[in-house]
Amino acid sequence: MITSIELGDFLAHSNTKIKFENGVTVFVGDNGAGKSSIIDAITFALFGQHTRKSNKGLIKRGANQGFAKVGFSINGKQFEAVRKIDSKGSLAAKFSEIIGEDCLEIAAGERKQFGESMTNEVEKVIGLDFEKLKIASIVQQGELNTIINAKPKEFKELLNAIIGIDKLDIASEAMKIVNKDFREKIRERIGYDDTHIEILSCDLEKNQKEITESKPEKNQLELKQKQLQNEVDNMRHKVETDSPKIDKINQLELRKKELLAYAKEAIHEIQREISENERKIHDCRDCFEYVSLKEDLELKIQKIDQAIEETAKKIQEMTIQTASLKEKQLLASKLQLKDNKCPVCDSNVEKLNPLFQEEHLKQELTILQQEIIAKEKERDMYNQKRNDFSEKVENARDAEATLRAYSITNKEELMKIQQDVKLKKQRISLTSNGNLLEISQIDTRAKMIFENISKLEIETKGFDDEEFTSLKITVIQKQNDLSQIHQQIGAISEKITKGEEQIKIIQNVISELKIVKDYIVKLDEIQSNIFSRDGPVATSLRSWALNTISVKASEYLTLLNTKIQRIALSEKARDISIMCHSKSEMLDLESLSGGEKVSVALALRLGMASLLGASNLNLMILDEPTTHLDAERKKSLVGVLSQLSEISNSQTPMQFLIITHDTEIFEDSSVEQIYKFESTEQGSLVTAL
């Protein structure tokens, strides 16, 4: 409930303080006396929202700033929300819990980019945001019919917010997070989740099919390998029985090929290293120069920041001096010598103090303004320099990052890399003509292969191998064929082994994921049946709420003495419908008169207020609820409002604020808390009656 309101230069109020109790509080007074300002004060203090065109419009005319402070209690705890606005549009806000004499700050300001929002904290405590509270608990002047004119879907969303069903969305999102986290943990542990069962089943079938097809192919290759091996063995035996030089000639050719193949790989690797090192050299060439300037640039930025601060301070001081001189100039225009007589004491004076001479003050103002312009240019110059230095500092940081990326700490390391590139290029250039001797200079291993070649060439020098060429070629071809078959058999064997292993893994994973899927299906059922706003739980809660509102609204309609005997709210699909019943027929809302529509709307509002007895703030505000009501219904309305105090004495106290200009209708009522609002030259005057 609202416990207090304090307004300072807020709208029509200069200094207004109001204390509140449970039950019904009535604000009476003429239009323009500041009654409805109380609603803006409450919503502005709590949410920073109001009905005015701009925040500046909240400040009382002639004042530089204004504020609204609202105290309220929820579940036995006392809270205070205050917001201030000045003529420049600057806002200040603070939300606190009052514990005895202490004030514990909960939130201040609305810097949402830093995770700070007083409005968010207020919404958490109250349980509703501004829009929902405004529709459910604040009936603005002329807006009593809003509830029956609202779209059915909007009415349903309002009902969800009142009974807390919208919080099921939070629980539903939490359930989604639980499902997501559970799936992620399963994925982290076994690499898959329940959504992969079908894919894994396809992989299982694929592996089984590949194994089935691979085994006959392996058997055929093994048979072919055996036959080819016999042929190769026979040919090798024939070669081995020939002159030893034949074998050495074969070795010679193999060594030459080996040297050429190795040289090709080695040159490729050296070229890759050269390319990588050249990229390092290119990227790091100017980095040390940038890095060396970093500390000096940062020091310069600090000095420039200090100079900017001092310049700004000097401009502020000169601005204050300018204002002072303008005041003196105004005074000087009024202090003029006449017949050498002082305009104050009429004594003889030859001349006035320079401080009160208009020309002198004008010159001083001109000089001061010129100095301000010069200082502003100086400040702009500093800002430009700071931007330039900041860009260079950023370049230095990028250079440091580049050096760190390449693990280079000094210029010597970079020079060493450059020298290494030069040497490697020289080594590659020696191999360009294909000379084996020059190729052997690549590295130690190339030298060893070349030495072996040289030895074999000496040993086979002068030997004619033409007659063995055909045999040698045939042996090599057979060996290559045998090697390929061997590789094919190895690949197929590995494929079969891995396939069998993968089948076991997939079968185990699928078995476990089926259990996971069953668990997640149960979680989904919980989410859809319990936490969904259209599930059985939410539907049941709405049905209870609609029935409660219908019963309470019908009771209030009986007190208002209309032809409408009963209101029935029902949920259809995604909408809420409103049905009105007389003694003998069902009445369409469009067929009701203006007064009857007001009665229906008020009854629904009061019925919802009864339901709101279980919410946090337990507040309802009616602004000019007697509009469009005839005299008889106004009296009935007063009777209903008088009975609202009974609700305040229940286990869940309700608070009602009634704003009206019909002062006379409450003269004989049982309502005790009545405040009269009057418009005065100093602002709104509030008096307890």
C-alpha positions as semicolon CSV with decimal commas, in nm:
position;residue;x (nm);y (nm);z (nm)
1;M;0,000;0,000;0,000
2;I;0,101;0,363;-0,051
3;T;0,198;0,512;0,289
4;S;0,302;0,864;0,195
5;I;0,347;1,105;-0,093
6;E;0,568;1,414;-0,091
7;L;0,576;1,662;-0,381
8;G;0,813;1,955;-0,421
9;D;0,753;2,198;-0,712
10;F;0,588;1,909;-0,893
11;L;0,315;2,013;-1,140
12;A;0,075;2,237;-0,942
13;H;0,220;2,141;-0,600
14;S;0,479;2,360;-0,427
15;N;0,515;2,156;-0,108
16;T;0,259;1,884;-0,048
17;K;0,284;1,596;0,199
18;I;0,008;1,336;0,237
19;K;-0,009;1,035;0,469
20;F;-0,221;0,732;0,376
21;E;-0,388;0,449;0,564
22;N;-0,561;0,129;0,456
23;G;-0,904;0,149;0,301
24;V;-1,053;0,430;0,096
25;T;-0,895;0,773;0,058
26;V;-1,087;1,039;-0,137
27;F;-0,940;1,347;-0,307
28;V;-1,204;1,613;-0,375
29;G;-1,177;1,952;-0,540
30;D;-1,243;2,151;-0,853
31;N;-1,084;2,066;-1,185
32;G;-0,726;2,196;-1,205
33;A;-0,674;2,182;-0,829
34;G;-0,398;1,919;-0,866
35;K;-0,586;1,601;-0,775
36;S;-0,482;1,398;-1,079
37;S;-0,121;1,511;-1,027
38;I;-0,106;1,253;-0,748
39;I;-0,132;0,975;-1,011
40;D;0,157;1,124;-1,211
41;A;0,356;1,157;-0,890
42;I;0,308;0,789;-0,803
43;T;0,392;0,656;-1,151
44;F;0,683;0,899;-1,200
45;A;0,843;0,814;-0,864
46;L;0,801;0,439;-0,916
47;F;0,859;0,397;-1,291
48;G;0,971;0,735;-1,433
49;Q;0,644;0,738;-1,637
50;H;0,360;0,995;-1,645
51;T;0,080;1,140;-1,862
52;R;0,249;1,473;-1,943
53;K;0,412;1,556;-2,276
54;S;0,767;1,580;-2,140
55;N;0,964;1,541;-1,817
56;K;1,025;1,916;-1,801
57;G;0,649;1,965;-1,794
58;L;0,647;1,806;-1,447
59;I;0,831;2,105;-1,292
60;K;0,608;2,371;-1,138
61;R;0,610;2,692;-1,338
62;G;0,878;2,929;-1,209
63;A;1,081;2,654;-1,036
64;N;1,420;2,515;-1,145
65;Q;1,358;2,161;-1,035
66;G;1,092;1,935;-0,889
67;F;1,062;1,596;-0,726
68;A;0,812;1,326;-0,632
69;K;0,870;1,091;-0,338
70;V;0,647;0,790;-0,268
71;G;0,663;0,567;0,037
72;F;0,497;0,227;0,024
73;S;0,489;-0,101;0,214
74;I;0,488;-0,457;0,078
75;N;0,477;-0,772;0,292
76;G;0,567;-0,576;0,605
77;K;0,868;-0,404;0,444
78;Q;0,888;-0,028;0,396
79;F;1,022;0,121;0,073
80;E;1,079;0,470;-0,064
81;A;1,113;0,578;-0,429
82;V;1,212;0,932;-0,526
83;R;1,282;1,090;-0,865
84;K;1,400;1,445;-0,937
85;I;1,394;1,647;-1,260
86;D;1,559;1,985;-1,326
87;S;1,496;2,249;-1,592
88;K;1,773;2,103;-1,811
89;G;1,595;1,771;-1,822
90;S;1,849;1,594;-1,599
91;L;1,702;1,310;-1,394
92;A;1,804;1,166;-1,058
93;A;1,643;0,863;-0,894
94;K;1,686;0,645;-0,585
95;F;1,499;0,339;-0,457
96;S;1,555;0,237;-0,094
97;E;1,429;0,006;0,176
98;I;1,353;0,178;0,507
99;I;1,469;-0,030;0,804
100;G;1,395;0,156;1,128
101;E;1,588;0,481;1,109
102;D;1,820;0,348;0,839
103;C;1,783;0,380;0,462
104;L;1,928;0,090;0,260
105;E;1,976;0,191;-0,105
106;I;1,858;-0,076;-0,353
107;A;1,913;0,105;-0,683
108;A;1,984;0,451;-0,823
109;G;1,956;0,590;-1,175
110;E;1,866;0,425;-1,504
111;R;2,207;0,342;-1,656
112;K;2,082;0,019;-1,816
113;Q;2,398;-0,017;-2,027
114;F;2,582;-0,076;-1,695
115;G;2,316;-0,312;-1,559
116;E;2,173;-0,041;-1,330
117;S;1,799;0,025;-1,343
118;M;1,592;0,155;-1,054
119;T;1,274;0,087;-1,255
120;N;1,366;-0,282;-1,292
121;E;1,419;-0,314;-0,917
122;V;1,085;-0,141;-0,843
123;E;0,909;-0,376;-1,087
124;K;1,062;-0,677;-0,910
125;V;0,935;-0,558;-0,570
126;I;0,588;-0,453;-0,689
127;G;0,543;-0,748;-0,922
128;L;0,409;-0,543;-1,216
129;D;0,558;-0,299;-1,464
130;F;0,411;0,044;-1,539
131;E;0,186;-0,060;-1,827
132;K;0,034;-0,355;-1,641
133;L;-0,014;-0,162;-1,317
134;K;-0,167;0,131;-1,506
135;I;-0,425;-0,090;-1,676
136;A;-0,502;-0,306;-1,371
137;S;-0,489;-0,053;-1,086
138;I;-0,507;0,302;-1,225
139;V;-0,827;0,422;-1,387
140;Q;-0,739;0,759;-1,542
141;Q;-0,998;1,030;-1,594
142;G;-1,217;0,934;-1,888
143;E;-1,056;0,587;-1,914
144;L;-1,297;0,385;-1,701
145;N;-1,434;0,216;-2,013
146;T;-1,086;0,107;-2,129
147;I;-1,124;-0,237;-1,976
148;I;-1,437;-0,321;-2,177
149;N;-1,298;-0,159;-2,492
150;A;-0,966;-0,347;-2,472
151;K;-0,901;-0,616;-2,729
152;P;-0,976;-0,969;-2,601
153;K;-0,610;-1,069;-2,635
154;E;-0,500;-0,758;-2,439
155;F;-0,753;-0,841;-2,166
156;K;-0,607;-1,193;-2,146
157;E;-0,250;-1,058;-2,113
158;L;-0,370;-0,822;-1,839
159;L;-0,533;-1,111;-1,656
160;N;-0,214;-1,318;-1,690
161;A;-0,013;-1,037;-1,533
162;I;-0,260;-0,987;-1,245
163;I;-0,264;-1,352;-1,136
164;G;0,106;-1,401;-1,212
165;I;0,069;-1,637;-1,507
166;D;0,312;-1,422;-1,704
167;K;0,575;-1,545;-1,460
168;L;0,520;-1,891;-1,606
169;D;0,709;-1,755;-1,907
170;I;1,009;-1,712;-1,679
171;A;0,971;-2,067;-1,552
172;S;0,921;-2,189;-1,908
173;E;1,241;-2,016;-2,018
174;A;1,415;-2,171;-1,718
175;M;1,293;-2,512;-1,829
176;K;1,428;-2,443;-2,178
177;I;1,762;-2,354;-2,021
178;V;1,750;-2,675;-1,817
179;N;1,685;-2,875;-2,136
180;K;1,957;-2,687;-2,321
181;D;2,211;-2,728;-2,039
182;F;2,123;-3,097;-2,007
183;R;2,173;-3,149;-2,381
184;E;2,502;-2,956;-2,369
185;K;2,630;-3,171;-2,082
186;I;2,532;-3,486;-2,272
187;R;2,706;-3,345;-2,583
188;E;3,016;-3,261;-2,379
189;R;3,027;-3,610;-2,230
190;I;2,950;-3,830;-2,533
191;G;2,966;-3,584;-2,824
192;Y;2,596;-3,614;-2,918
193;D;2,247;-3,543;-2,781
194;D;1,902;-3,691;-2,840
195;T;1,856;-3,490;-3,163
196;H;2,133;-3,696;-3,324
197;I;1,970;-4,041;-3,280
198;E;1,841;-4,055;-3,636
199;I;2,175;-3,937;-3,778
200;L;2,362;-4,194;-3,567
201;S;2,124;-4,469;-3,681
202;C;2,204;-4,380;-4,043
203;D;2,577;-4,386;-3,960
204;L;2,532;-4,728;-3,799
205;E;2,365;-4,869;-4,110
206;K;2,631;-4,710;-4,329
207;N;2,917;-4,870;-4,128
208;Q;2,750;-5,210;-4,129
209;K;2,700;-5,191;-4,507
210;E;3,062;-5,084;-4,566
211;I;3,196;-5,374;-4,358
212;T;2,975;-5,621;-4,544
213;E;3,101;-5,491;-4,880
214;S;3,469;-5,463;-4,774
215;K;3,534;-5,821;-4,659
216;P;3,497;-5,990;-5,004
217;E;3,709;-5,713;-5,160
218;K;3,983;-5,778;-4,900
219;N;3,981;-6,151;-4,977
220;Q;4,026;-6,087;-5,351
221;L;4,314;-5,846;-5,289
222;E;4,490;-6,093;-5,059
223;L;4,470;-6,363;-5,327
224;K;4,605;-6,122;-5,591
225;Q;4,879;-6,012;-5,351
226;K;4,991;-6,373;-5,299
227;Q;5,013;-6,437;-5,673
228;L;5,203;-6,116;-5,742
229;Q;5,439;-6,180;-5,451
230;N;5,536;-6,516;-5,603
231;E;5,613;-6,347;-5,935
232;V;5,824;-6,080;-5,768
233;D;6,015;-6,338;-5,561
234;N;6,105;-6,534;-5,873
235;M;6,222;-6,222;-6,054
236;R;6,426;-6,103;-5,758
237;H;6,594;-6,441;-5,732
238;K;6,698;-6,415;-6,097
239;V;6,831;-6,058;-6,044
240;E;7,023;-6,159;-5,731
241;T;7,198;-6,440;-5,918
242;D;7,331;-6,198;-6,179
243;S;7,636;-5,983;-6,143
244;P;7,651;-5,784;-5,822
245;K;7,679;-5,470;-6,034
246;I;7,325;-5,514;-6,153
247;D;7,204;-5,472;-5,796
248;K;7,431;-5,174;-5,753
249;I;7,294;-5,018;-6,071
250;N;6,943;-5,061;-5,933
251;Q;7,055;-4,910;-5,606
252;L;7,215;-4,625;-5,797
253;E;6,891;-4,538;-5,975
254;L;6,694;-4,566;-5,652
255;R;6,939;-4,340;-5,473
256;K;6,919;-4,082;-5,750
257;K;6,541;-4,087;-5,735
258;E;6,559;-4,077;-5,358
259;L;6,789;-3,775;-5,372
260;L;6,568;-3,594;-5,621
261;A;6,250;-3,673;-5,424
262;Y;6,409;-3,573;-5,097
263;A;6,553;-3,256;-5,254
264;K;6,208;-3,165;-5,384
265;E;6,050;-3,207;-5,040
266;A;6,337;-3,027;-4,869
267;I;6,323;-2,735;-5,114
268;H;5,945;-2,714;-5,068
269;E;5,988;-2,704;-4,690
270;I;6,263;-2,442;-4,717
271;Q;6,044;-2,231;-4,946
272;R;5,758;-2,258;-4,696
273;E;5,990;-2,146;-4,415
274;I;6,115;-1,859;-4,633
275;S;5,757;-1,750;-4,709
276;E;5,661;-1,766;-4,341
277;N;5,971;-1,573;-4,232
278;E;5,922;-1,311;-4,505
279;R;5,568;-1,259;-4,377
280;K;5,707;-1,214;-4,026
281;I;5,965;-0,965;-4,155
282;H;5,698;-0,772;-4,347
283;D;5,453;-0,760;-4,055
284;C;5,715;-0,673;-3,791
285;R;5,936;-0,434;-3,992
286;D;5,796;-0,109;-3,845
287;C;5,660;-0,251;-3,519
288;F;5,961;-0,166;-3,299
289;E;5,942;0,197;-3,407
290;Y;5,574;0,218;-3,309
291;V;5,630;0,035;-2,978
292;S;5,921;0,262;-2,883
293;L;5,686;0,564;-2,900
294;K;5,410;0,412;-2,683
295;E;5,522;0,531;-2,336
296;D;5,598;0,882;-2,464
297;L;5,257;0,900;-2,637
298;E;5,072;0,781;-2,326
299;L;5,259;1,042;-2,117
300;K;5,163;1,309;-2,371
301;I;4,798;1,202;-2,357
302;Q;4,805;1,234;-1,976
303;K;4,949;1,583;-2,005
304;I;4,693;1,680;-2,269
305;D;4,409;1,544;-2,051
306;Q;4,541;1,761;-1,768
307;A;4,561;2,062;-2,000
308;I;4,203;1,998;-2,124
309;E;4,080;1,980;-1,765
310;E;4,262;2,302;-1,672
311;T;4,130;2,477;-1,985
312;A;3,773;2,369;-1,906
313;K;3,812;2,492;-1,549
314;K;3,945;2,826;-1,677
315;I;3,653;2,861;-1,923
316;Q;3,410;2,792;-1,637
317;E;3,579;3,054;-1,418
318;M;3,569;3,314;-1,698
319;T;3,203;3,228;-1,768
320;I;3,123;3,298;-1,402
321;Q;3,319;3,626;-1,425
322;T;3,120;3,717;-1,737
323;A;2,792;3,664;-1,554
324;S;2,919;3,875;-1,262
325;L;3,029;4,158;-1,493
326;K;2,692;4,154;-1,669
327;E;2,520;4,201;-1,330
328;K;2,755;4,488;-1,252
329;Q;2,692;4,633;-1,598
330;L;2,318;4,627;-1,526
331;L;2,380;4,802;-1,196
332;A;2,617;5,050;-1,360
333;S;2,347;5,153;-1,607
334;K;2,139;5,261;-1,310
335;L;2,426;5,436;-1,124
336;Q;2,494;5,755;-1,325
337;L;2,642;6,086;-1,193
338;K;2,416;6,382;-1,230
339;D;2,563;6,726;-1,149
340;N;2,850;6,538;-0,983
341;K;2,602;6,406;-0,727
342;C;2,603;6,044;-0,602
343;P;2,280;5,875;-0,714
344;V;2,273;5,690;-0,380
345;C;2,364;5,937;-0,105
346;D;2,349;6,270;-0,304
347;S;2,703;6,358;-0,196
348;N;2,951;6,534;-0,427
349;V;3,144;6,281;-0,636
350;E;3,385;6,356;-0,916
351;K;3,366;6,008;-1,073
352;L;3,226;5,659;-1,010
353;N;3,430;5,353;-0,921
354;P;3,551;5,185;-1,246
355;L;3,361;4,879;-1,140
356;F;3,039;5,074;-1,196
357;Q;3,140;5,249;-1,520
358;E;2,951;5,104;-1,815
359;E;3,229;5,159;-2,070
360;H;3,485;5,000;-1,840
361;L;3,260;4,702;-1,777
362;K;3,186;4,668;-2,149
363;Q;3,560;4,659;-2,223
364;E;3,615;4,405;-1,949
365;L;3,334;4,188;-2,089
366;T;3,479;4,209;-2,442
367;I;3,825;4,109;-2,319
368;L;3,682;3,826;-2,112
369;Q;3,473;3,694;-2,402
370;Q;3,777;3,704;-2,629
371;E;3,973;3,510;-2,368
372;I;3,691;3,252;-2,349
373;I;3,697;3,211;-2,730
374;A;4,075;3,173;-2,721
375;K;4,051;2,914;-2,443
376;E;3,783;2,721;-2,632
377;K;4,008;2,714;-2,940
378;E;4,293;2,601;-2,716
379;R;4,070;2,323;-2,577
380;D;3,974;2,216;-2,933
381;M;4,343;2,209;-3,025
382;Y;4,418;1,986;-2,725
383;N;4,131;1,754;-2,814
384;Q;4,264;1,722;-3,171
385;K;4,612;1,641;-3,041
386;R;4,471;1,388;-2,802
387;N;4,286;1,213;-3,086
388;D;4,609;1,205;-3,293
389;F;4,813;1,064;-3,003
390;S;4,540;0,810;-2,920
391;E;4,549;0,681;-3,279
392;K;4,927;0,643;-3,256
393;V;4,899;0,464;-2,920
394;E;4,651;0,225;-3,081
395;N;4,904;0,163;-3,362
396;A;5,171;0,093;-3,098
397;R;4,943;-0,156;-2,923
398;D;4,870;-0,327;-3,255
399;A;5,246;-0,347;-3,314
400;E;5,298;-0,505;-2,971
401;A;5,025;-0,759;-3,050
402;T;5,192;-0,843;-3,382
403;L;5,531;-0,896;-3,213
404;R;5,371;-1,113;-2,945
405;A;5,190;-1,314;-3,214
406;Y;5,524;-1,390;-3,381
407;S;5,710;-1,428;-3,046
408;I;5,965;-1,162;-3,144
409;T;6,107;-0,956;-2,858
410;N;6,385;-0,750;-3,018
411;K;6,532;-0,632;-3,348
412;E;6,818;-0,881;-3,324
413;E;6,573;-1,169;-3,352
414;L;6,418;-1,009;-3,662
415;M;6,763;-0,955;-3,817
416;K;6,847;-1,317;-3,745
417;I;6,535;-1,424;-3,933
418;Q;6,631;-1,201;-4,228
419;Q;6,979;-1,357;-4,239
420;D;6,827;-1,705;-4,224
421;V;6,601;-1,621;-4,521
422;K;6,900;-1,498;-4,719
423;L;7,099;-1,815;-4,654
424;K;6,809;-2,042;-4,745
425;K;6,749;-1,857;-5,071
426;Q;7,117;-1,905;-5,159
427;R;7,088;-2,277;-5,089
428;I;6,780;-2,308;-5,312
429;S;6,943;-2,115;-5,598
430;L;7,226;-2,374;-5,610
431;T;6,978;-2,654;-5,692
432;S;6,805;-2,478;-5,982
433;N;7,003;-2,651;-6,263
434;G;6,933;-3,009;-6,137
435;N;7,303;-3,093;-6,077
436;L;7,319;-3,372;-5,818
437;L;7,641;-3,237;-5,670
438;E;7,486;-2,897;-5,609
439;I;7,162;-3,058;-5,487
440;S;7,363;-3,252;-5,228
441;Q;7,457;-2,919;-5,063
442;I;7,102;-2,877;-4,929
443;D;7,167;-3,056;-4,600
444;T;7,354;-3,345;-4,433
445;R;7,114;-3,614;-4,543
446;A;7,140;-3,504;-4,909
447;K;7,518;-3,522;-4,877
448;M;7,497;-3,877;-4,740
449;I;7,272;-3,989;-5,028
450;F;7,503;-3,824;-5,283
451;E;7,811;-3,990;-5,130
452;N;7,636;-4,326;-5,166
453;I;7,552;-4,241;-5,530
454;S;7,914;-4,143;-5,598
455;K;8,038;-4,469;-5,452
456;L;7,792;-4,673;-5,661
457;E;7,883;-4,478;-5,976
458;I;8,251;-4,562;-5,921
459;E;8,171;-4,929;-5,863
460;T;7,941;-4,954;-6,173
461;K;8,148;-4,734;-6,400
462;G;8,172;-4,878;-6,755
463;F;7,900;-5,142;-6,694
464;D;7,635;-5,170;-6,976
465;D;7,292;-5,247;-6,833
466;E;7,086;-5,246;-7,154
467;E;7,031;-5,619;-7,142
468;F;6,893;-5,590;-6,787
469;T;6,668;-5,290;-6,853
470;S;6,357;-5,482;-6,937
471;L;6,398;-5,706;-6,632
472;K;6,461;-5,409;-6,404
473;I;6,156;-5,222;-6,532
474;T;5,942;-5,527;-6,486
475;V;6,065;-5,580;-6,129
476;I;5,994;-5,218;-6,041
477;Q;5,645;-5,233;-6,189
478;K;5,569;-5,554;-6,004
479;Q;5,701;-5,408;-5,682
480;N;5,488;-5,097;-5,728
481;D;5,183;-5,307;-5,797
482;L;5,254;-5,516;-5,490
483;S;5,303;-5,207;-5,280
484;Q;4,972;-5,061;-5,397
485;I;4,791;-5,386;-5,324
486;H;4,949;-5,394;-4,981
487;Q;4,832;-5,039;-4,917
488;Q;4,484;-5,122;-5,039
489;I;4,466;-5,427;-4,810
490;G;4,588;-5,216;-4,518
491;A;4,334;-4,945;-4,591
492;I;4,048;-5,195;-4,616
493;S;4,161;-5,375;-4,297
494;E;4,178;-5,044;-4,113
495;K;3,839;-4,950;-4,254
496;I;3,685;-5,274;-4,130
497;T;3,847;-5,242;-3,786
498;K;3,741;-4,880;-3,743
499;G;3,393;-4,962;-3,872
500;E;3,351;-5,241;-3,616
501;E;3,476;-5,012;-3,339
502;Q;3,247;-4,733;-3,456
503;I;2,949;-4,970;-3,463
504;K;3,007;-5,059;-3,097
505;I;3,044;-4,692;-3,004
506;I;2,733;-4,585;-3,198
507;Q;2,525;-4,869;-3,053
508;N;2,624;-4,769;-2,699
509;V;2,560;-4,399;-2,772
510;I;2,218;-4,467;-2,927
511;S;2,121;-4,683;-2,631
512;E;2,215;-4,404;-2,388
513;L;2,056;-4,129;-2,601
514;K;1,723;-4,315;-2,606
515;I;1,721;-4,287;-2,226
516;V;1,813;-3,918;-2,259
517;K;1,534;-3,865;-2,512
518;D;1,276;-4,022;-2,280
519;Y;1,392;-3,789;-2,001
520;I;1,378;-3,479;-2,222
521;V;1,031;-3,577;-2,348
522;K;0,916;-3,583;-1,985
523;L;1,076;-3,241;-1,927
524;D;0,898;-3,107;-2,237
525;E;0,570;-3,246;-2,108
526;I;0,627;-3,066;-1,777
527;Q;0,701;-2,743;-1,964
528;S;0,395;-2,766;-2,191
529;N;0,151;-2,885;-1,924
530;I;0,268;-2,686;-1,619
531;F;0,471;-2,384;-1,731
532;S;0,297;-2,296;-2,059
533;R;0,066;-1,995;-2,029
534;D;-0,186;-2,190;-2,242
535;G;-0,135;-2,520;-2,057
536;P;-0,370;-2,687;-1,808
537;V;-0,225;-2,507;-1,504
538;A;-0,247;-2,159;-1,658
539;T;-0,591;-2,231;-1,804
540;S;-0,714;-2,349;-1,464
541;L;-0,576;-2,040;-1,292
542;R;-0,738;-1,812;-1,550
543;S;-1,066;-1,996;-1,512
544;W;-1,051;-1,943;-1,135
545;A;-0,958;-1,576;-1,181
546;L;-1,232;-1,517;-1,439
547;N;-1,489;-1,678;-1,212
548;T;-1,368;-1,472;-0,912
549;I;-1,382;-1,147;-1,110
550;S;-1,722;-1,240;-1,253
551;V;-1,869;-1,308;-0,907
552;K;-1,723;-0,992;-0,749
553;A;-1,819;-0,775;-1,048
554;S;-2,174;-0,911;-1,037
555;E;-2,196;-0,826;-0,664
556;Y;-2,090;-0,467;-0,734
557;L;-2,340;-0,440;-1,021
558;T;-2,618;-0,542;-0,783
559;L;-2,517;-0,256;-0,552
560;L;-2,510;-0,014;-0,849
561;N;-2,876;-0,103;-0,923
562;T;-2,854;-0,159;-1,299
563;K;-3,059;-0,383;-1,523
564;I;-2,746;-0,596;-1,559
565;Q;-2,768;-0,872;-1,298
566;R;-2,457;-1,069;-1,379
567;I;-2,124;-1,046;-1,564
568;A;-1,963;-1,362;-1,697
569;L;-1,600;-1,367;-1,815
570;S;-1,488;-1,669;-2,017
571;E;-1,182;-1,778;-2,208
572;K;-1,213;-1,885;-2,569
573;A;-0,906;-1,992;-2,763
574;R;-0,656;-1,709;-2,699
575;D;-0,914;-1,439;-2,605
576;I;-1,124;-1,335;-2,305
577;S;-1,490;-1,247;-2,371
578;I;-1,724;-1,037;-2,153
579;M;-2,091;-1,140;-2,136
580;C;-2,361;-0,933;-1,956
581;H;-2,689;-1,086;-1,837
582;S;-3,012;-0,927;-1,722
583;K;-3,284;-1,123;-1,549
584;S;-3,423;-1,253;-1,877
585;E;-3,165;-1,211;-2,150
586;M;-2,801;-1,178;-2,246
587;L;-2,698;-0,820;-2,325
588;D;-2,441;-0,716;-2,582
589;L;-2,188;-0,455;-2,463
590;E;-2,260;-0,238;-2,767
591;S;-2,629;-0,218;-2,670
592;L;-2,557;-0,070;-2,323
593;S;-2,598;0,298;-2,247
594;G;-2,302;0,515;-2,149
595;G;-2,387;0,495;-1,779
596;E;-2,437;0,118;-1,797
597;K;-2,101;0,073;-1,968
598;V;-1,939;0,279;-1,691
599;S;-2,111;0,062;-1,432
600;V;-1,989;-0,257;-1,603
601;A;-1,637;-0,120;-1,636
602;L;-1,631;-0,007;-1,272
603;A;-1,765;-0,342;-1,155
604;L;-1,495;-0,523;-1,353
605;R;-1,227;-0,289;-1,220
606;L;-1,345;-0,350;-0,863
607;G;-1,369;-0,723;-0,928
608;M;-1,010;-0,719;-1,051
609;A;-0,916;-0,511;-0,748
610;S;-1,050;-0,790;-0,528
611;L;-0,832;-1,032;-0,720
612;L;-0,538;-0,794;-0,680
613;G;-0,568;-0,837;-0,305
614;A;-0,310;-1,114;-0,342
615;S;-0,064;-0,899;-0,542
616;N;0,215;-0,686;-0,399
617;L;0,106;-0,320;-0,396
618;N;-0,267;-0,387;-0,329
619;L;-0,364;-0,047;-0,472
620;M;-0,642;0,085;-0,694
621;I;-0,688;0,444;-0,812
622;L;-1,013;0,579;-0,962
623;D;-0,982;0,920;-1,129
624;E;-1,325;1,087;-1,170
625;P;-1,521;0,756;-1,162
626;T;-1,859;0,941;-1,149
627;T;-1,824;1,074;-1,504
628;H;-2,134;0,981;-1,716
629;L;-2,322;0,855;-1,404
630;D;-2,661;1,000;-1,313
631;A;-2,738;1,115;-0,959
632;E;-2,891;0,785;-0,850
633;R;-2,593;0,582;-0,972
634;K;-2,352;0,829;-0,815
635;K;-2,517;0,760;-0,478
636;S;-2,495;0,387;-0,544
637;L;-2,128;0,430;-0,635
638;V;-2,061;0,611;-0,307
639;G;-2,223;0,323;-0,123
640;V;-1,998;0,078;-0,301
641;L;-1,690;0,288;-0,234
642;S;-1,786;0,317;0,133
643;Q;-1,798;-0,060;0,153
644;L;-1,446;-0,088;0,011
645;S;-1,310;-0,024;0,360
646;E;-1,435;-0,370;0,450
647;I;-1,188;-0,511;0,198
648;S;-0,910;-0,321;0,374
649;N;-0,991;-0,505;0,695
650;S;-0,954;-0,846;0,535
651;Q;-0,646;-1,068;0,551
652;T;-0,515;-0,908;0,233
653;P;-0,575;-0,531;0,286
654;M;-0,662;-0,323;-0,019
655;Q;-0,607;0,048;-0,065
656;F;-0,829;0,269;-0,281
657;L;-0,760;0,627;-0,393
658;I;-1,068;0,805;-0,533
659;I;-1,025;1,134;-0,722
660;T;-1,344;1,333;-0,790
661;H;-1,482;1,687;-0,820
662;D;-1,822;1,568;-0,688
663;T;-1,753;1,674;-0,329
664;E;-2,116;1,660;-0,221
665;I;-2,163;1,287;-0,286
666;F;-1,927;1,197;0,002
667;E;-2,087;1,429;0,262
668;D;-2,296;1,155;0,422
669;S;-2,068;0,860;0,343
670;S;-1,871;0,644;0,588
671;V;-1,541;0,731;0,418
672;E;-1,318;0,900;0,677
673;Q;-1,001;0,980;0,479
674;I;-1,099;1,276;0,261
675;Y;-0,856;1,542;0,137
676;K;-0,970;1,866;-0,022
677;F;-0,757;2,012;-0,304
678;E;-0,771;2,387;-0,374
679;S;-0,587;2,595;-0,632
680;T;-0,400;2,896;-0,486
681;E;-0,141;3,142;-0,616
682;Q;0,129;2,946;-0,431
683;G;0,011;2,617;-0,579
684;S;-0,222;2,335;-0,480
685;L;-0,337;2,342;-0,116
686;V;-0,429;2,003;0,035
687;T;-0,641;1,995;0,351
688;A;-0,767;1,691;0,544
689;L;-1,144;1,706;0,601
